[in-house]
Amino acid sequence: MAISTDDELRDILRTAKTIAVVGLSADPEKPSHEVAAYLQAQGYRIVPVNPRGGTILGEKVYPDLLAVPEPVDLVDVFRPAAACEEVAQQAIAARAKVLWLQLGIVNDTAAQQARAAGLRVVMDRCTLREHRRLGLARPG
């Protein structure tokens, strides 16, 4: 079962500092880009993860979580559910604290793997929407 109480979600969003966004698109029209830009504007350090490489939102893009050279608190996943088991394994190897599957993404096997390794898991929720709904957004 994924984390779902407001207190748990609030704690995750308050304590996370560095967020790896897996599947982050350079296209500003894509939800992943909108969410990452919002989180960055809210003061989070965004680490783009996309095999295409390059730069997104002023940050170097890494091909996968294992290539990220710094600790990651939260892994925000914008990938199909079928890809989430591999992402969960990489999140575990990277010693992330939270695996967050975006709105519409559910993979119970990935969630079980992550939880068994000590990660907190959120599924089928949008980080941007939850951040706003919980009253965590900075003014401006």
Secondary structure, DSSP 4 states (H G I P E B T S, - for coil): -----HHHHHHHHHH--EEEEET--S-TTSHHHHHHHHHHHTTPEEEEE-TT-SEETTEE-BSSGGG--S--SEEEE-S-GGGHHHHHHHHHHTT-SEEEEPTT---HHHHHHHHHTT-EEE-S--HHHHHHHTT-PPP-
